[in-house]
């Protein structure tokens, strides 16, 4: 630790640097960055101590607080102000209601993958329907498939019963990709900045804009159906 004042070395004994915190949390949160940690500090999620030289130092309790906040944000899409309020209540000695059900203590199994035959059986789909979905680009061909693909194929089965084939909804995927491009364009000015607040705001803004676009799409569809049925 050459170059670090002795007073700083003493005051930071047992504490972790921002790099050490990243090393501990990155296996659970691969997208975590130092800028995201600084953003969480700005938002009041965690308050690391500072050495006289200005280096951030995190206590083990800070790391656990970060782990909980990141888990709530990643797995349950809770906004930071809700997470901060919950953590503040805990710090104040109150017994707040956990924003989400407590996670099971047993080890969570890895997400299931489905072979082609398992996918067809789980979705109740005919092989030709899957072939059509793949050939039109609605489903990407793969050696194995996720639960999301199962859900999508089930939707295709239901639509196919009424004559709506994969080729008819190909434009929906194209529209979704255009929506994604809109969101990327909107958050790009923030994402390109180097400060933690801007980059963290971009990470929060992107899913919010996606939800708004989905809401607009739903309103347009309901409006069109009302005109058709009236």
Secondary structure as UniProt FT lines:
FT   TURN            2..3
FT   HELIX           6..11
FT   TURN            12..14
FT   HELIX           18..25
FT   TURN            26..28
FT   TURN            30..31
FT   HELIX           34..42
FT   TURN            43..44
FT   STRAND          49..50
FT   TURN            52..53
FT   STRAND          56..58
FT   HELIX           60..76
FT   HELIX           80..91
FT   TURN            92..93
FT   HELIX           116..123
FT   HELIX           127..135
FT   TURN            136..137
FT   HELIX           147..160
FT   TURN            161..163
FT   HELIX           166..168
FT   HELIX           170..191
FT   HELIX           196..229
//
